[in-house]
Amino acid sequence: MRNFTLTELIKPEVLQQIQDAFSDYTGMAAITTNADGVPVTQGSNFLNFCTNVIRGTVPGMRCCKKCDKDGALETMRTGTPAVYRCHAGLVDFSAPIMVNGRMIGCFVGGQVITEELDEELCLKKAAEYNIDPEEYMTEAMKAVRMSREQVEKSAKFLCDIAKALSSMALQSFAEIEKSRSLEIAARSQSDYIISVITDILSISGEYLRTAKKALKSQDPQQMKEALEFLANQGSGSSGMIRDSITYLKTVGKQFRMSEEEYYPRSALKSVIENIQKRLTPNGISVSMEISENMPEMLLGDAGGICQLIDKLVTFSAEHGGRKIYITVNSSKHSYAEVIHITLTTDRLSISDKEIEMINSVISSSDDFSASSSSHELGLSVSRSLIRTMSGDFKLTKADDGAVCVINLPQLEIKGGAS
């Protein structure tokens, strides 16, 4: 999440108008600074003493910035307006402008006196800042005198304005983030669609070359091998297209679970056979064990479960897995029959940080944007499937490999045909 500056969230001219209005109403000087105390507006009703005499020196300007920032931090710490004597001897007050718990600026008022100036302090500061002592005292005495009660009332008013500015900044922040999210999503969709089309065109070209070569040879064995190749590769293309549809439906908020009665053993055996046909030629072993306690018939999203298993096996294979073992069992939980899917892979070439990121992304309730890689989309699709089926997911390291556990609630249908 980007940290925006004050003037990125509220235009300087808006800050200037609010600041001028406060100054005119209270009769006090005012200025708005960034989080480091550096002014982002022109001072309103500033004394010559502050504008030219003090801030006209390098050490004086440095101390003014520190005072403004420290006063706002004190207000933020105590929750009450901080009225303080500034480094140069005048009375000031400031309040923080906040966004998401972070101070992005300060709204500062004051440059008044509530009692006689401390002449000893003024002479000391004049020497420290290399300012003529007589000029220092003459200009400082031009500050407006106010009662402590008037100052505290104005300080409370300034804090209320700072809170209003904080709300304005937060609203701007939310709008910018929303706009940025939409821009990323749009770019992501475009990149993903181009990636999918490129992959499908590449596969299609390979189909044509293989088919033409087999037909030209008129060799029955070569034609058989070509058909097997096309069938295996075809399941990959189908998976890519299914992913595309799932992604686009999710982005369009139209993705829903497809509930139907199904035979879990038959559905699971079918998906594992398709996976084996696709991955075995690449030297990847995939096996599945289905527990004896699996109900004969369930009500749920069989297609979603099969798609989920396919995506997770594919992800494991693409990240180094060569022996992938899946166990599926079930247990009663209240009215639901919870399907427990455990996928173990011998190798997984991703870091602990990446595993933490995957767990976070799949468990997140935020909207996702697809990666520009169609392969990485498998994780986003898996996340949508798990979320839609009210399931949970956990990926952990195990030696050189990893263990992925998924729990998906379904409903048992009793009395179905055998």
C-alpha positions as CSV (number, residue, x, y, z in Angstrom):
1,M,0.0,0.0,0.0
2,R,1.5,3.3,-1.1
3,N,2.1,6.1,1.5
4,F,0.6,9.3,0.0
5,T,1.8,12.8,0.9
6,L,-0.6,15.4,2.2
7,T,-0.7,17.4,-1.1
8,E,-1.4,14.3,-3.1
9,L,-4.6,13.8,-1.1
10,I,-5.7,17.4,-0.6
11,K,-4.8,20.1,-3.1
12,P,-2.6,22.9,-1.7
13,E,-5.1,25.5,-2.7
14,V,-7.8,23.8,-0.7
15,L,-5.5,23.7,2.3
16,Q,-4.7,27.4,1.8
17,Q,-8.4,28.4,1.7
18,I,-9.2,26.5,4.9
19,Q,-6.1,27.9,6.6
20,D,-6.9,31.5,5.6
21,A,-10.4,31.2,6.9
22,F,-9.2,29.9,10.3
23,S,-6.7,32.7,10.5
24,D,-9.2,35.4,9.6
25,Y,-11.7,34.0,12.1
26,T,-9.3,33.7,15.0
27,G,-7.0,36.6,14.3
28,M,-4.0,34.2,14.6
29,A,-1.3,33.1,12.2
30,A,-1.7,29.7,10.6
31,I,0.3,27.4,8.3
32,T,0.0,23.8,7.1
33,T,3.1,21.5,6.9
34,N,3.9,18.0,5.7
35,A,4.7,15.2,8.1
36,D,8.3,16.6,8.5
37,G,7.2,20.1,9.4
38,V,8.0,21.6,6.0
39,P,5.3,24.2,4.9
40,V,3.1,23.2,2.0
41,T,1.1,26.5,2.1
42,Q,1.8,30.2,2.4
43,G,1.6,31.4,6.0
44,S,-1.6,33.2,6.8
45,N,-1.3,36.5,8.8
46,F,2.3,35.6,9.7
47,L,4.3,38.0,11.8
48,N,7.3,39.5,10.2
49,F,9.1,38.2,13.2
50,C,8.3,34.6,12.2
51,T,8.5,35.0,8.4
52,N,11.7,37.0,8.0
53,V,13.5,37.4,11.3
54,I,13.3,33.8,12.6
55,R,12.6,31.7,9.4
56,G,15.1,33.9,7.5
57,T,17.9,32.0,9.3
58,V,18.8,28.4,8.7
59,P,18.8,27.4,12.4
60,G,15.6,29.3,13.0
61,M,13.8,27.6,10.1
62,R,15.0,24.2,11.4
63,C,13.7,24.9,14.9
64,C,10.3,26.1,13.5
65,K,9.9,22.9,11.5
66,K,10.7,20.8,14.6
67,C,8.3,22.8,16.8
68,D,5.4,22.4,14.4
69,K,6.0,18.6,14.1
70,D,6.5,18.0,17.8
71,G,3.4,19.9,18.7
72,A,1.3,17.8,16.3
73,L,2.9,14.6,17.7
74,E,2.0,15.7,21.2
75,T,-1.6,16.3,20.3
76,M,-1.7,12.9,18.6
77,R,-0.2,11.3,21.7
78,T,-2.5,12.9,24.3
79,G,-5.7,13.2,22.2
80,T,-6.0,16.9,23.4
81,P,-4.9,20.1,21.7
82,A,-1.2,20.9,22.5
83,V,-0.6,24.5,23.4
84,Y,3.1,25.2,23.8
85,R,5.7,28.0,23.8
86,C,7.7,27.8,20.6
87,H,11.5,27.9,20.5
88,A,11.4,31.6,19.7
89,G,9.2,32.5,22.7
90,L,5.7,32.8,21.2
91,V,2.7,30.6,21.9
92,D,1.7,28.1,19.2
93,F,-0.5,25.1,18.8
94,S,-0.7,22.3,16.2
95,A,-2.7,19.2,15.4
96,P,-1.9,16.2,13.1
97,I,-3.6,15.4,9.8
98,M,-3.9,11.6,9.8
99,V,-4.6,8.8,7.3
100,N,-4.8,5.2,8.4
101,G,-3.0,5.9,11.7
102,R,-0.1,7.7,9.9
103,M,0.6,11.5,10.3
104,I,0.8,13.0,6.8
105,G,0.8,16.7,7.9
106,C,0.3,19.3,10.6
107,F,-2.1,22.2,10.9
108,V,-0.4,24.9,12.9
109,G,-1.7,28.1,14.5
110,G,-0.6,30.7,17.0
111,Q,2.2,33.3,16.9
112,V,0.6,35.1,19.9
113,I,1.7,35.9,23.4
114,T,-0.3,35.3,26.6
115,E,2.1,37.0,29.0
116,E,5.2,39.2,28.9
117,L,8.0,37.8,26.7
118,D,10.9,36.1,28.4
119,E,13.6,38.7,27.6
120,E,16.4,36.4,28.7
121,L,15.2,33.6,26.4
122,C,14.8,36.1,23.5
123,L,18.3,37.5,23.9
124,K,19.7,33.9,24.1
125,K,17.9,32.9,20.9
126,A,19.0,36.1,19.1
127,A,22.6,35.2,19.8
128,E,22.0,31.6,18.8
129,Y,20.4,32.5,15.5
130,N,22.8,35.4,14.8
131,I,20.0,38.0,14.9
132,D,20.3,41.6,16.1
133,P,18.9,41.5,19.7
134,E,17.1,44.8,19.3
135,E,15.4,43.7,16.1
136,Y,14.5,40.4,17.7
137,M,12.7,42.1,20.7
138,T,11.1,44.8,18.6
139,E,9.5,42.4,16.1
140,A,8.6,39.8,18.8
141,M,6.7,42.5,20.7
142,K,4.4,43.0,17.7
143,A,2.7,39.6,18.4
144,V,-1.0,39.8,19.3
145,R,-1.7,39.4,23.0
146,M,-4.5,37.0,23.9
147,S,-5.8,35.3,27.0
148,R,-5.0,31.7,27.7
149,E,-8.7,30.9,27.4
150,Q,-8.8,32.4,23.9
151,V,-5.8,30.4,22.8
152,E,-7.1,27.1,24.1
153,K,-10.5,27.7,22.4
154,S,-8.7,28.4,19.1
155,A,-6.6,25.4,19.6
156,K,-9.7,23.2,20.0
157,F,-11.1,24.8,16.8
158,L,-7.9,24.0,15.0
159,C,-8.0,20.4,16.1
160,D,-11.6,20.1,14.8
161,I,-10.4,21.4,11.4
162,A,-7.4,19.0,11.4
163,K,-9.9,16.1,12.0
164,A,-12.0,17.3,9.1
165,L,-8.8,17.5,6.9
166,S,-8.0,14.0,8.0
167,S,-11.4,12.8,6.8
168,M,-10.9,14.6,3.5
169,A,-7.5,13.0,3.1
170,L,-8.8,9.5,4.0
171,Q,-11.7,9.9,1.4
172,S,-9.2,10.9,-1.2
173,F,-6.9,8.0,-0.3
174,A,-9.8,5.6,-0.7
175,E,-10.8,7.0,-4.1
176,I,-7.2,6.8,-5.3
177,E,-6.8,3.2,-4.1
178,K,-10.1,2.2,-5.7
179,S,-9.1,3.9,-9.0
180,R,-5.7,2.2,-8.8
181,S,-7.2,-1.2,-8.1
182,L,-9.5,-0.8,-11.1
183,E,-6.6,0.2,-13.3
184,I,-4.5,-2.8,-12.1
185,A,-7.5,-5.1,-12.6
186,A,-8.1,-3.8,-16.1
187,R,-4.4,-4.1,-17.0
188,S,-4.3,-7.6,-15.4
189,Q,-7.4,-8.8,-17.4
190,S,-5.9,-7.5,-20.6
191,D,-2.5,-9.1,-19.9
192,Y,-4.1,-12.4,-18.9
193,I,-6.4,-12.6,-22.0
194,I,-3.4,-11.9,-24.3
195,S,-1.4,-14.6,-22.4
196,V,-4.2,-17.2,-22.8
197,I,-4.8,-16.4,-26.5
198,T,-1.0,-16.7,-27.1
199,D,-0.8,-20.0,-25.3
200,I,-3.9,-21.4,-27.1
201,L,-2.5,-20.3,-30.5
202,S,0.8,-22.0,-29.7
203,I,-0.9,-25.2,-28.7
204,S,-3.2,-25.0,-31.8
205,G,-0.1,-24.7,-34.0
206,E,1.5,-27.7,-32.4
207,Y,-1.8,-29.7,-32.9
208,L,-1.7,-28.8,-36.6
209,R,1.9,-29.7,-37.1
210,T,1.5,-33.1,-35.3
211,A,-1.7,-33.9,-37.2
212,K,-0.2,-33.0,-40.6
213,K,3.0,-35.0,-39.9
214,A,0.9,-38.1,-38.8
215,L,-1.4,-37.9,-41.8
216,K,1.5,-37.5,-44.2
217,S,3.3,-40.5,-42.8
218,Q,0.3,-42.8,-43.2
219,D,1.8,-44.9,-40.4
220,P,-0.9,-46.3,-38.1
221,Q,1.4,-46.3,-35.0
222,Q,2.5,-42.7,-35.6
223,M,-1.2,-41.7,-36.1
224,K,-2.1,-43.4,-32.9
225,E,0.7,-41.6,-31.0
226,A,-0.5,-38.3,-32.5
227,L,-4.0,-38.9,-31.4
228,E,-2.8,-39.7,-27.8
229,F,-0.7,-36.5,-27.9
230,L,-3.7,-34.4,-29.0
231,A,-6.0,-35.9,-26.4
232,N,-3.5,-35.2,-23.6
233,Q,-2.7,-31.7,-24.7
234,G,-6.4,-31.0,-25.3
235,S,-7.1,-31.5,-21.6
236,G,-4.6,-28.8,-20.9
237,S,-6.2,-26.4,-23.3
238,S,-9.6,-27.2,-21.8
239,G,-8.3,-26.4,-18.4
240,M,-6.9,-23.1,-19.6
241,I,-10.3,-22.2,-21.1
242,R,-12.1,-23.2,-17.8
243,D,-9.7,-21.0,-15.9
244,S,-10.4,-18.1,-18.2
245,I,-14.2,-18.5,-17.7
246,T,-13.8,-18.8,-13.9
247,Y,-11.6,-15.7,-13.8
248,L,-13.8,-13.6,-16.0
249,K,-16.9,-14.6,-14.0
250,T,-15.1,-13.8,-10.7
251,V,-14.1,-10.4,-12.0
252,G,-17.7,-9.8,-13.2
253,K,-19.1,-10.9,-9.8
254,Q,-21.0,-13.7,-11.6
255,F,-19.1,-16.7,-10.3
256,R,-21.4,-19.1,-8.3
257,M,-21.0,-22.6,-7.0
258,S,-22.7,-25.2,-9.3
259,E,-24.5,-27.6,-6.9
260,E,-25.6,-31.0,-8.2
261,E,-25.8,-34.6,-7.0
262,Y,-22.7,-36.5,-7.9
263,Y,-20.8,-39.7,-7.2
264,P,-17.5,-38.6,-5.6
265,R,-15.5,-41.7,-6.3
266,S,-16.3,-41.6,-10.0
267,A,-15.7,-37.8,-10.3
268,L,-12.3,-38.1,-8.5
269,K,-11.1,-41.1,-10.4
270,S,-12.0,-39.3,-13.7
271,V,-10.0,-36.2,-12.9
272,I,-7.0,-38.1,-11.7
273,E,-6.9,-40.2,-14.8
274,N,-7.0,-37.1,-17.0
275,I,-4.1,-35.6,-14.9
276,Q,-2.1,-38.8,-15.2
277,K,-2.5,-38.8,-19.0
278,R,-1.2,-35.2,-19.1
279,L,1.7,-35.4,-16.7
280,T,3.0,-39.0,-16.8
281,P,4.7,-38.5,-20.2
282,N,6.7,-35.7,-18.5
283,G,8.0,-38.1,-15.8
284,I,5.6,-36.9,-13.1
285,S,3.9,-39.5,-11.0
286,V,0.4,-38.7,-9.7
287,S,-1.6,-41.0,-7.5
288,M,-4.8,-40.8,-5.4
289,E,-6.2,-42.8,-2.5
290,I,-9.9,-42.4,-1.7
291,S,-11.0,-43.4,1.8
292,E,-13.5,-46.2,2.3
293,N,-15.6,-43.8,4.4
294,M,-16.4,-41.6,1.4
295,P,-20.2,-41.4,0.9
296,E,-21.6,-42.9,-2.2
297,M,-23.4,-39.7,-3.3
298,L,-23.0,-36.1,-2.4
299,L,-24.6,-32.7,-3.2
300,G,-22.1,-30.1,-4.1
301,D,-19.8,-28.7,-6.8
302,A,-18.1,-31.8,-8.3
303,G,-16.7,-29.8,-11.3
304,G,-15.3,-27.2,-8.9
305,I,-13.6,-29.9,-6.8
306,C,-12.1,-31.6,-9.8
307,Q,-10.9,-28.2,-11.2
308,L,-9.4,-27.4,-7.9
309,I,-7.4,-30.7,-7.7
310,D,-6.3,-30.2,-11.3
311,K,-5.0,-26.7,-10.5
312,L,-3.1,-27.7,-7.4
313,V,-1.5,-30.7,-9.0
314,T,-0.5,-28.5,-12.0
315,F,0.9,-25.9,-9.7
316,S,2.9,-28.5,-7.8
317,A,4.3,-30.0,-11.0
318,E,5.2,-26.6,-12.4
319,H,7.2,-25.9,-9.2
320,G,9.4,-29.0,-9.1
321,G,7.1,-31.8,-7.9
322,R,7.8,-35.2,-9.4
323,K,5.8,-37.5,-7.1
324,I,2.4,-36.1,-6.1
325,Y,0.2,-38.1,-3.8
326,I,-3.4,-37.2,-3.0
327,T,-5.6,-38.6,-0.3
328,V,-9.3,-37.9,0.0
329,N,-11.5,-38.7,2.9
330,S,-14.5,-37.3,4.6
331,S,-16.0,-36.6,8.1
332,K,-19.3,-35.4,9.5
333,H,-19.5,-31.9,10.8
334,S,-22.9,-30.8,11.9
335,Y,-25.2,-31.2,8.9
336,A,-22.3,-31.2,6.4
337,E,-20.1,-33.9,5.0
338,V,-16.6,-32.3,4.9
339,I,-14.3,-33.5,2.2
340,H,-10.7,-33.5,3.3
341,I,-8.2,-33.3,0.4
342,T,-4.5,-33.7,1.2
343,L,-1.9,-33.2,-1.6
344,T,1.7,-34.2,-0.8
345,T,4.5,-33.4,-3.2
346,D,8.1,-34.6,-2.9
347,R,9.6,-31.3,-4.1
348,L,8.4,-27.6,-4.2
349,S,10.8,-25.0,-5.4
350,I,9.3,-22.0,-3.7
351,S,10.5,-20.1,-0.5
352,D,8.8,-20.0,2.9
353,K,7.9,-16.3,2.1
354,E,6.1,-17.4,-1.1
355,I,4.3,-20.1,0.8
356,E,3.1,-17.5,3.4
357,M,2.0,-15.3,0.5
358,I,0.0,-18.1,-1.1
359,N,-1.7,-18.9,2.1
360,S,-2.5,-15.2,2.6
361,V,-3.8,-14.7,-0.9
362,I,-6.1,-17.8,-0.9
363,S,-7.4,-17.0,2.5
364,S,-8.0,-13.3,1.7
365,S,-11.5,-11.9,1.3
366,D,-10.2,-9.1,-1.0
367,D,-10.9,-9.1,-4.8
368,F,-8.0,-10.5,-6.8
369,S,-6.3,-9.6,-10.0
370,A,-4.9,-12.2,-12.3
371,S,-1.2,-12.4,-12.9
372,S,0.0,-11.8,-16.4
373,S,1.0,-15.5,-16.4
374,S,-1.7,-18.0,-17.2
375,H,0.1,-20.5,-15.0
376,E,-0.1,-18.3,-11.9
377,L,-3.8,-17.8,-12.5
378,G,-4.3,-21.3,-11.3
379,L,-3.8,-20.0,-7.7
380,S,-6.3,-17.2,-8.1
381,V,-8.9,-19.7,-9.6
382,S,-8.2,-22.1,-6.7
383,R,-8.8,-19.3,-4.3
384,S,-12.2,-18.5,-5.9
385,L,-13.2,-22.1,-5.9
386,I,-12.3,-22.6,-2.3
387,R,-14.0,-19.4,-1.2
388,T,-17.2,-20.1,-3.2
389,M,-17.5,-23.6,-1.6
390,S,-16.9,-22.1,1.9
391,G,-13.7,-24.2,2.3
392,D,-10.4,-23.6,3.9
393,F,-6.8,-24.0,2.7
394,K,-3.4,-24.5,4.2
395,L,0.0,-25.0,2.5
396,T,3.0,-26.0,4.6
397,K,6.6,-27.1,3.9
398,A,7.6,-30.7,4.5
399,D,11.3,-31.5,4.0
400,D,12.0,-30.7,0.3
401,G,8.3,-30.8,-0.6
402,A,5.0,-29.5,0.8
403,V,1.7,-30.6,2.1
404,C,-1.5,-28.9,1.0
405,V,-4.7,-29.5,3.0
406,I,-8.2,-28.4,1.7
407,N,-11.5,-28.9,3.6
408,L,-14.7,-28.5,1.6
409,P,-18.2,-28.9,3.1
410,Q,-20.7,-30.9,0.9
411,L,-24.0,-32.6,1.7
412,E,-24.5,-36.4,1.8
413,I,-27.3,-37.7,-0.3
414,K,-28.7,-41.0,1.0
415,G,-30.7,-43.6,-0.8
416,G,-29.1,-42.9,-4.2
417,A,-28.8,-45.5,-6.9
418,S,-25.9,-47.8,-6.5
